[in-house]
């Protein structure tokens, strides 16, 4: 069985979303696990608010961090299923979609959701 172009379809998330998600999840992680390393006083009103959350609602920040990762895991699982539905049969490409969706969530999943296998062939 030969593989068509749709069976190997992959599109990388834009650099903008990669940077936004890495920086925000990284800041979230540092806020939860190493809050003493953050200079809250240098962050203006946002720093005061985050310091308040760390001091008074740490439990919610902690669980929120793990819930965010849990959501990414669910999205990555859905991406794996969606690859089958969309006819993406290459295991290498499926792995790329799952890992990308695990790391970047909806930014990746929306690209996969927007993929229309039949329309790719018509463009040629």
Z-matrix of the N, CA and C atoms (Angstrom, degrees):
N
C 1 1.450
C 2 1.518 1 109.21
N 3 1.305 2 117.31 1 123.97
C 4 1.451 3 120.62 2 179.54
C 5 1.517 4 109.73 3 -86.99
N 6 1.326 5 114.97 4 149.42
C 7 1.456 6 120.40 5 -179.60
C 8 1.522 7 109.56 6 -91.73
N 9 1.314 8 115.97 7 132.82
C 10 1.455 9 120.76 8 175.62
C 11 1.517 10 110.21 9 -83.95
N 12 1.337 11 116.14 10 175.84
C 13 1.454 12 121.17 11 -179.65
C 14 1.524 13 111.28 12 -62.71
N 15 1.330 14 117.20 13 -32.99
C 16 1.456 15 120.88 14 -178.98
C 17 1.512 16 113.39 15 -69.70
N 18 1.327 17 117.16 16 -24.67
C 19 1.457 18 119.68 17 -177.32
C 20 1.528 19 111.83 18 -74.34
N 21 1.332 20 117.53 19 -11.82
C 22 1.456 21 121.54 20 -179.84
C 23 1.532 22 111.66 21 -123.52
N 24 1.329 23 117.48 22 22.48
C 25 1.461 24 121.16 23 -178.24
C 26 1.530 25 111.32 24 -69.78
N 27 1.331 26 115.95 25 126.87
C 28 1.456 27 121.74 26 173.70
C 29 1.518 28 108.85 27 -146.68
N 30 1.328 29 115.56 28 138.59
C 31 1.458 30 120.68 29 176.99
C 32 1.524 31 107.89 30 -133.53
N 33 1.320 32 115.87 31 127.14
C 34 1.461 33 121.09 32 -178.98
C 35 1.527 34 109.91 33 -76.62
N 36 1.329 35 115.99 34 146.05
C 37 1.459 36 122.32 35 175.37
C 38 1.526 37 108.42 36 -65.19
N 39 1.318 38 117.02 37 147.92
C 40 1.463 39 120.51 38 -178.72
C 41 1.532 40 110.51 39 -64.54
N 42 1.313 41 115.47 40 151.54
C 43 1.458 42 121.84 41 -178.96
C 44 1.529 43 110.90 42 -59.45
N 45 1.326 44 117.07 43 -34.54
C 46 1.464 45 121.01 44 177.99
C 47 1.528 46 110.59 45 -56.77
N 48 1.351 47 117.23 46 -51.19
C 49 1.463 48 120.47 47 -178.18
C 50 1.519 49 111.96 48 -69.15
N 51 1.322 50 117.01 49 -34.05
C 52 1.463 51 119.80 50 176.59
C 53 1.520 52 109.92 51 -59.29
N 54 1.321 53 116.93 52 -48.01
C 55 1.465 54 121.18 53 -178.79
C 56 1.521 55 111.88 54 -66.81
N 57 1.334 56 117.65 55 -44.69
C 58 1.468 57 121.01 56 -179.56
C 59 1.525 58 110.47 57 -59.72
N 60 1.319 59 117.55 58 -46.21
C 61 1.463 60 121.18 59 -175.98
C 62 1.519 61 111.51 60 -71.81
N 63 1.323 62 117.79 61 -42.00
C 64 1.467 63 120.07 62 178.73
C 65 1.527 64 110.31 63 -62.72
N 66 1.334 65 117.28 64 -45.46
C 67 1.461 66 120.01 65 -178.52
C 68 1.531 67 112.06 66 -67.69
N 69 1.324 68 117.35 67 -42.39
C 70 1.460 69 118.82 68 -177.93
C 71 1.528 70 111.79 69 -71.51
N 72 1.320 71 118.16 70 -43.50
C 73 1.475 72 119.53 71 177.49
C 74 1.527 73 110.58 72 -67.96
N 75 1.316 74 117.35 73 -34.81
C 76 1.463 75 120.44 74 176.50
C 77 1.515 76 111.72 75 -64.81
N 78 1.337 77 116.27 76 -43.86
C 79 1.463 78 120.41 77 177.74
C 80 1.522 79 110.28 78 -64.58
N 81 1.324 80 116.83 79 -40.61
C 82 1.462 81 121.74 80 178.03
C 83 1.527 82 109.63 81 -60.21
N 84 1.335 83 116.80 82 -44.55
C 85 1.465 84 121.12 83 -179.67
C 86 1.529 85 110.92 84 -63.19
N 87 1.327 86 117.25 85 -45.54
C 88 1.467 87 120.13 86 179.74
C 89 1.529 88 110.07 87 -64.58
N 90 1.328 89 116.76 88 -39.63
C 91 1.466 90 120.81 89 178.76
C 92 1.525 91 111.24 90 -61.50
N 93 1.319 92 116.90 91 -39.26
C 94 1.462 93 120.93 92 -177.41
C 95 1.532 94 111.82 93 -77.84
N 96 1.326 95 117.96 94 -45.24
C 97 1.455 96 120.36 95 -171.42
C 98 1.528 97 114.98 96 -98.54
N 99 1.320 98 118.40 97 -26.44
C 100 1.463 99 121.83 98 -179.30
C 101 1.528 100 111.16 99 -137.21
N 102 1.330 101 118.09 100 58.47
C 103 1.475 102 119.55 101 -175.92
C 104 1.528 103 113.45 102 -64.26
N 105 1.314 104 117.83 103 -22.71
C 106 1.478 105 119.85 104 179.87
C 107 1.533 106 111.75 105 -69.22
N 108 1.330 107 117.93 106 -14.67
C 109 1.462 108 121.55 107 -179.81
C 110 1.534 109 112.87 108 -88.20
N 111 1.320 110 117.42 109 -3.09
C 112 1.465 111 120.75 110 -176.96
C 113 1.524 112 109.60 111 -99.07
N 114 1.344 113 117.88 112 125.31
C 115 1.473 114 120.55 113 177.53
C 116 1.542 115 110.18 114 -81.80
N 117 1.329 116 116.39 115 78.80
C 118 1.460 117 121.11 116 -175.53
C 119 1.523 118 112.39 117 -55.53
N 120 1.330 119 117.62 118 -36.35
C 121 1.460 120 121.65 119 -177.27
C 122 1.532 121 111.81 120 -65.11
N 123 1.319 122 118.08 121 -21.54
C 124 1.468 123 121.42 122 179.94
C 125 1.528 124 112.96 123 -90.32
N 126 1.308 125 117.50 124 -1.61
C 127 1.467 126 121.06 125 -176.16
C 128 1.528 127 113.09 126 -101.62
N 129 1.322 128 116.59 127 7.93
C 130 1.463 129 120.71 128 177.14
C 131 1.523 130 112.12 129 66.95
N 132 1.352 131 115.66 130 -146.41
C 133 1.464 132 119.71 131 -178.28
C 134 1.540 133 112.86 132 -60.63
N 135 1.321 134 117.37 133 -35.28
C 136 1.459 135 120.31 134 178.23
C 137 1.529 136 110.01 135 -63.44
N 138 1.320 137 117.27 136 -40.20
C 139 1.459 138 121.09 137 178.57
C 140 1.516 139 112.26 138 -63.36
N 141 1.341 140 116.06 139 -40.79
C 142 1.470 141 120.12 140 177.63
C 143 1.523 142 110.65 141 -62.70
N 144 1.321 143 115.86 142 -42.52
C 145 1.455 144 120.63 143 -179.99
C 146 1.529 145 111.28 144 -65.56
N 147 1.325 146 116.67 145 -44.69
C 148 1.473 147 120.38 146 -179.81
C 149 1.526 148 110.25 147 -66.00
N 150 1.328 149 117.30 148 -39.17
C 151 1.467 150 121.23 149 176.88
C 152 1.531 151 109.70 150 -61.72
N 153 1.331 152 117.65 151 -42.08
C 154 1.460 153 121.50 152 176.61
C 155 1.530 154 110.38 153 -59.94
N 156 1.339 155 116.89 154 -44.84
C 157 1.468 156 119.85 155 178.79
C 158 1.521 157 111.76 156 -62.09
N 159 1.325 158 116.70 157 -42.53
C 160 1.468 159 120.30 158 179.25
C 161 1.525 160 110.51 159 -63.67
N 162 1.331 161 116.93 160 -42.33
C 163 1.464 162 120.74 161 -176.65
C 164 1.527 163 113.59 162 -74.32
N 165 1.335 164 117.17 163 -36.35
C 166 1.457 165 119.94 164 -171.63
C 167 1.536 166 115.21 165 -111.90
N 168 1.311 167 117.39 166 -18.53
C 169 1.470 168 120.49 167 -176.13
C 170 1.527 169 111.81 168 -136.29
N 171 1.328 170 115.74 169 39.34
C 172 1.460 171 120.12 170 -176.16
C 173 1.522 172 111.90 171 -59.69
N 174 1.331 173 116.38 172 -39.81
C 175 1.463 174 120.08 173 -178.81
C 176 1.530 175 110.53 174 -57.00
N 177 1.326 176 117.89 175 -40.91
C 178 1.470 177 121.58 176 -179.70
C 179 1.526 178 111.48 177 -69.24
N 180 1.326 179 116.51 178 -36.81
C 181 1.469 180 119.58 179 175.75
C 182 1.527 181 110.35 180 -63.79
N 183 1.320 182 115.00 181 -46.13
C 184 1.463 183 120.47 182 -179.10
C 185 1.520 184 110.87 183 -58.74
N 186 1.332 185 116.66 184 -51.76
C 187 1.463 186 119.85 185 -179.45
C 188 1.525 187 111.31 186 -68.58
N 189 1.316 188 117.70 187 -33.62
C 190 1.464 189 121.04 188 177.16
C 191 1.522 190 111.90 189 -61.76
N 192 1.332 191 116.12 190 -38.36
C 193 1.464 192 120.45 191 177.46
C 194 1.523 193 110.64 192 -60.73
N 195 1.330 194 116.41 193 -47.08
C 196 1.461 195 120.15 194 -178.16
C 197 1.523 196 111.56 195 -72.46
N 198 1.317 197 117.70 196 -32.22
C 199 1.472 198 120.11 197 175.40
C 200 1.530 199 109.82 198 -65.18
N 201 1.342 200 117.01 199 -40.70
C 202 1.467 201 120.20 200 177.82
C 203 1.526 202 110.67 201 -59.25
N 204 1.331 203 117.44 202 -43.83
C 205 1.467 204 120.22 203 177.69
C 206 1.520 205 111.03 204 -67.67
N 207 1.329 206 116.68 205 -35.70
C 208 1.470 207 119.92 206 176.59
C 209 1.518 208 111.43 207 -62.26
N 210 1.316 209 116.56 208 -41.13
C 211 1.467 210 120.81 209 177.10
C 212 1.521 211 110.20 210 -62.56
N 213 1.326 212 117.15 211 -41.52
C 214 1.466 213 120.13 212 177.86
C 215 1.529 214 110.93 213 -62.78
N 216 1.316 215 117.55 214 -36.86
C 217 1.469 216 120.57 215 178.14
C 218 1.524 217 110.68 216 -66.04
N 219 1.330 218 116.72 217 -42.27
C 220 1.469 219 120.55 218 177.40
C 221 1.529 220 110.00 219 -63.32
N 222 1.321 221 117.63 220 -42.77
C 223 1.463 222 121.13 221 178.24
C 224 1.525 223 110.98 222 -62.21
N 225 1.338 224 117.21 223 -40.78
C 226 1.462 225 120.75 224 179.10
C 227 1.526 226 110.71 225 -65.47
N 228 1.320 227 117.77 226 -38.48
C 229 1.464 228 121.38 227 176.57
C 230 1.527 229 110.58 228 -63.52
N 231 1.330 230 115.78 229 -41.57
C 232 1.460 231 120.32 230 177.97
C 233 1.528 232 110.75 231 -66.01
N 234 1.325 233 117.00 232 -36.67
C 235 1.467 234 120.46 233 177.48
C 236 1.529 235 110.30 234 -61.83
N 237 1.327 236 116.72 235 -39.78
C 238 1.464 237 120.00 236 178.08
C 239 1.522 238 110.11 237 -61.18
N 240 1.324 239 116.91 238 -46.60
C 241 1.469 240 121.44 239 178.94
C 242 1.523 241 110.53 240 -63.82
N 243 1.325 242 116.44 241 -41.52
C 244 1.462 243 121.46 242 -178.43
C 245 1.528 244 111.58 243 -64.36
N 246 1.319 245 117.24 244 -32.13
C 247 1.471 246 120.16 245 176.53
C 248 1.527 247 109.88 246 -59.75
N 249 1.316 248 117.38 247 -41.41
C 250 1.472 249 120.80 248 178.44
C 251 1.521 250 110.42 249 -64.04
N 252 1.311 251 115.73 250 -45.91
C 253 1.469 252 120.78 251 -178.57
C 254 1.523 253 111.12 252 -62.06
N 255 1.320 254 117.07 253 -38.09
C 256 1.464 255 121.75 254 -176.89
C 257 1.530 256 112.71 255 -86.61
N 258 1.324 257 117.79 256 0.57
C 259 1.460 258 120.49 257 176.38
C 260 1.513 259 114.64 258 82.94
N 261 1.301 260 118.25 259 18.57
C 262 1.468 261 121.78 260 176.99
C 263 1.523 262 106.60 261 -86.60
N 264 1.324 263 116.18 262 105.14
C 265 1.460 264 121.40 263 -171.04
C 266 1.527 265 114.04 264 -102.65
N 267 1.308 266 118.34 265 -17.66
C 268 1.460 267 121.21 266 -179.09
C 269 1.534 268 109.86 267 -68.75
N 270 1.347 269 116.79 268 125.92
C 271 1.459 270 120.32 269 179.88
C 272 1.516 271 111.42 270 -65.72
N 273 1.317 272 116.55 271 -34.24
C 274 1.462 273 120.53 272 178.47
C 275 1.534 274 109.82 273 -62.74
N 276 1.308 275 116.65 274 -45.83
C 277 1.467 276 121.16 275 -179.04
C 278 1.533 277 110.33 276 -68.73
N 279 1.311 278 117.07 277 -40.96
C 280 1.474 279 119.83 278 176.98
C 281 1.527 280 110.62 279 -59.11
N 282 1.319 281 115.90 280 -42.56
C 283 1.461 282 120.28 281 178.32
C 284 1.525 283 110.72 282 -61.80
N 285 1.334 284 116.92 283 -40.35
C 286 1.465 285 119.95 284 177.06
C 287 1.528 286 110.97 285 -60.86
N 288 1.332 287 117.11 286 -45.16
C 289 1.466 288 120.83 287 179.23
C 290 1.523 289 111.13 288 -62.48
N 291 1.322 290 116.95 289 -44.31
C 292 1.467 291 120.49 290 -177.39
C 293 1.534 292 110.29 291 -65.63
N 294 1.319 293 117.81 292 -46.91
C 295 1.465 294 120.35 293 179.89
C 296 1.525 295 111.71 294 -65.32
N 297 1.325 296 116.61 295 -42.30
C 298 1.458 297 119.53 296 179.11
C 299 1.527 298 110.64 297 -62.99
N 300 1.336 299 116.74 298 -41.82
C 301 1.460 300 120.20 299 179.80
C 302 1.521 301 110.65 300 -69.98
N 303 1.323 302 118.47 301 -35.57
C 304 1.457 303 121.09 302 175.72
C 305 1.526 304 110.81 303 -59.89
N 306 1.322 305 116.78 304 -42.48
C 307 1.461 306 120.59 305 -177.31
C 308 1.529 307 113.70 306 -80.67
N 309 1.335 308 117.52 307 -36.91
C 310 1.464 309 120.13 308 -170.98
C 311 1.525 310 114.49 309 -118.78
N 312 1.326 311 118.17 310 4.01
C 313 1.455 312 122.71 311 170.74
C 314 1.515 313 115.15 312 56.80
N 315 1.322 314 114.96 313 -130.44
C 316 1.463 315 121.44 314 -174.28
C 317 1.523 316 113.27 315 -61.71
N 318 1.317 317 117.83 316 -27.63
C 319 1.460 318 119.92 317 177.91
C 320 1.531 319 110.24 318 -59.02
N 321 1.318 320 117.01 319 -35.93
C 322 1.455 321 121.92 320 177.23
C 323 1.521 322 111.52 321 -83.92
N 324 1.322 323 115.76 322 -44.11
C 325 1.459 324 120.24 323 -175.59
C 326 1.527 325 112.01 324 -61.58
N 327 1.331 326 117.73 325 -36.64
C 328 1.471 327 119.47 326 178.76
C 329 1.527 328 111.53 327 -65.01
N 330 1.328 329 117.69 328 -32.12
C 331 1.473 330 120.15 329 176.58
C 332 1.525 331 109.94 330 -66.24
N 333 1.319 332 116.20 331 -41.80
C 334 1.460 333 120.36 332 179.27
C 335 1.524 334 111.16 333 -69.86
N 336 1.317 335 116.75 334 -40.40
C 337 1.470 336 120.31 335 177.69
C 338 1.522 337 111.43 336 -62.96
N 339 1.325 338 116.94 337 -34.33
C 340 1.462 339 121.61 338 -178.78
C 341 1.518 340 114.43 339 -78.06
N 342 1.324 341 116.86 340 -12.12
C 343 1.465 342 120.89 341 -179.09
C 344 1.523 343 110.03 342 -71.22
N 345 1.323 344 115.60 343 124.93
C 346 1.469 345 122.59 344 177.63
C 347 1.527 346 107.59 345 -114.39
N 348 1.338 347 117.91 346 102.47
C 349 1.463 348 120.97 347 -173.85
C 350 1.525 349 114.24 348 -56.92
N 351 1.306 350 118.34 349 -39.38
C 352 1.457 351 120.78 350 -178.70
C 353 1.514 352 113.80 351 -68.52
N 354 1.314 353 118.19 352 -32.31
C 355 1.458 354 122.17 353 -177.83
C 356 1.527 355 112.17 354 -74.43
N 357 1.322 356 117.94 355 -24.85
C 358 1.460 357 120.46 356 179.20
C 359 1.526 358 110.25 357 -64.50
N 360 1.319 359 118.64 358 -37.42
C 361 1.452 360 122.06 359 -179.28
C 362 1.526 361 111.04 360 -72.52
N 363 1.318 362 118.73 361 -33.12
C 364 1.447 363 122.65 362 -178.21
C 365 1.521 364 112.39 363 -70.15
N 366 1.324 365 117.83 364 -25.83
C 367 1.465 366 121.61 365 -178.15
C 368 1.526 367 112.13 366 -67.93
N 369 1.303 368 117.08 367 -25.89
C 370 1.463 369 120.77 368 -176.17
C 371 1.453 370 110.59 369 -74.79
